[in-house]
Amino acid sequence: MGLTALVQTVGRAEEVIPTSPYEGSEFIEVWQKVSHTPYTPGNRPTRSLSDLVNEVVERSLSQTGKALSSRKTRNKELVRRANQTLNERTDYYENDFTKLVHANGICLKGSWNMTEPNPYTGYFEQGKTGLMIARASVAMFGTKKKQNRGFGLAGKIYPASDKISTVGRKLKPANFFTVNDLGGKKDVLFTEVSLTNQPPTTFNLTLLRFLCYVLKVANVFKTADAQNGNAAPDPGVRQLYEISELGLSDEEPVEAITPRCIRIKARPGQRNDRSDFRDELDLAGYENSKLILDVYADSPHQETACGDLSEAMWAGNKIGYIEFSESVASDNCDKRLHFPHPKWKNPRHQP
């Protein structure tokens, strides 16, 4: 399970000092930037590990004038990114950065909607709706059905209910991270899998091929977690307290109650059978250009990893849904949109 450190971006364990206090971002502005540089069918890249390493090496050479070995440069960049993703609370970078994990993706815009009674706080609470920007991606580097794909979905939930309310306003979104299987599986669609914040790992030839890299990534992220003041970090889990704390008042403190596990799965009956997952998640292929994902939350079963919870354990725990209405595969989506990881802490779970 420790391999969940693979989820989304990776980085570096040296201290990063933010250049200015984080003030949040404008929902509309971030989406406009993400959708500004769409790929066309003829220029959409599928980045391999060697492509990413070459990008990092070339950038390092241009900045320092020193030609280091590819492995040393790559490892240095991994360490930098782990620290970056834990410390930099930005939502969008104005300059490109190379994602060394989950490099190939597609961005989606929509809404977060909590419709069912539940014991959790913040934007898990029944009746809460928020605007949302997400990025779907794949672990490893294969994008097509014939390849092992571990689907990921990272999301930003903005505490606003409509586009008009966000114009000219910077808001601080809550970030979350989910994956279906870090090793990935063949011949499955994004809309057929469940994604959780503590996914399982299927060992297969693809994972074994990149095993040294995978273990390096996991170790780097675990080290960064520990070095950034996180008590007893578990790199196999991406915690959810940012959502349960979103919108709580500082003036009238309310103790946040956070689910241990989250599960996200496409509502049945939605299917766009395309080989490349970025084509599958092109919303033009769905009825009314919309895709709906149901959201489940769970706190009991402490001895069971989130990704190992059975259908029976999830039954009755649906709390709402995500509705996506726009999608774009773009250079800015892959290289500039940023999802900060929550630092580890011990949130209160509902018993």
C-alpha positions, 0 to 999 in steps of 0.5 A: 500500500505504501506505493500510493506516494505515486499519486499525482505530482512528485518532488523534492525534500529540501526546504521550499520557502514560499515567495508570498502568502497563499491567497487562493485563486480565481476559479474562472481564471484558473480554468481559462488558463488551463483551457488556453492551450488545448492539444489538437489531434495531431499534436497531443503528446504521450510522455514516457519516462525517458521523455520526462527525464530528458526534459528535466536534464535539458532544463537543468543544463540550461539553468546551471550549465552542468551536465549531470547524469540522467539518474542523478538529475532525475532523483534530484528533481523527484526530491524537489517536487515532493517538497514542492507539492507539500509546501507550495499552496499555489493552484497554477504555475505560470511556468512549466514544470515536468510532472514525473508521475501521472504526466499524461492527463485531461482536465475537467470542470464541474461541480461538487454536490453533497446530497445525502445525510452524513456525519461529516463536516465542511464540504462533505455536509449535506447540501454543500455544493462547490465549483470544481476543477479536476485532472484525470490521469494515469499512473505509469505512462500508458494511456490506451486500453491495451496497456496497464493503466492506473487511473487517477483523479485529483480535484480542487473544490472551490467554496462557491456555488456558481461562476458569477460568485467567483469573478474577481474573488480569490478562494482557497480550494480543498484538494483531494487525490484518488486512484483506482490501482497503482499497478493498473489494469488492461482493457478497462475504462475510467468509467468502469473503475472505483477510485479511492484515497488509499488504492491497492497495487496490482503487481504486473509486468508494467509495474515490475518494469518500472519497479526501481523508479516506483520504489524511489518515488515512494521513498522520496515522498515518504521522506518528504512527508516526514521531513516536513513535520508530518507525524507518523506519515503513511504515504499509502493514504491521501487524507481528506481533512481539507474537504471536511474543514472547507467553509468552517468558521474561524470565529465559531470553531467547529471540530472537523469530522473527516471520513477515512475513505472516499470512493468515486465511481462513474454512475452506471450507463455512461460509456464512451468506449475509446482506447486512449483515456483522454478521448474517453473523457472528452465530454463531447462523447457523453449525453448532454456533454456531461459525466456524473461520478457518484461519491461515497464516504466511509470511516469504520473498518479501520483495519481495512484499506480504503481500496480493499473495502467491499461493495457491501461495505460501501453500500449505503455510504453514498453522500453525493456526486460530481458533475463534469460539464467541460473537458480539455486536454492541454499543455497547461493542464499537464504542465502548470495546474498544481494540486498541493498534497495535504500534510499528514495529521490525525483528523477526527473520524466519526466512530 
